[in-house]
Each structure stands twice: as C-alpha cells, then as structure tokens.
Amino acid sequence: MSKPTPEYYQAKADLCEKLAIQQIFSGNTDMGMRNIMRMTHALAELQLKEKEDEIICSWCLDNSKSCKACDDSYEGE
C-alpha cells in the first residue's frame, strides 16, 4: 500500500471539518468532536509531510549550498 499524499490529507481534513460542523450543529457533539480530532490529525500529517520535503542534509546546512543529493538542479562547484 502506498503512502497517502498531501492531497489525501487535505481532502480528509476538509471532509472531517464539514462533517464536524454539521454534527455539532445537529446536536451530535460526540461525533462532531471525533471528526475535529480526525481533522486535526490529518492537518498534522500534512504539516509533517511538508516538513519532510524541506529537510536537507547537514553538509548543505553547514556550507549554505545544495549538494547533488538535495538539489536536482545541482551543477557542481
């Protein structure tokens, strides 16, 4: 099974938010709060995915440059 994409997490968060609002306003606060928690979890996963994409190696951080592994457009020194 493949990893969920950022689009998946965003769609899940949007759906859970919509359901939670409907459920809370209809008096079903237990399910509404569960969907708020699901939404929060999806948004946290989305943020983690975004952070993973920003991580570069320690050489790049130390030298303020990008190495071949971190930058597809690397042309050498």
Secondary structure as GFF3:
##gff-version 3
##sequence-region A 1 77
A	DSSP	alpha_helix	6	25	.	.	.	ID=ss1
A	DSSP	alpha_helix	29	54	.	.	.	ID=ss2
A	DSSP	alpha_helix	58	63	.	.	.	ID=ss3
###
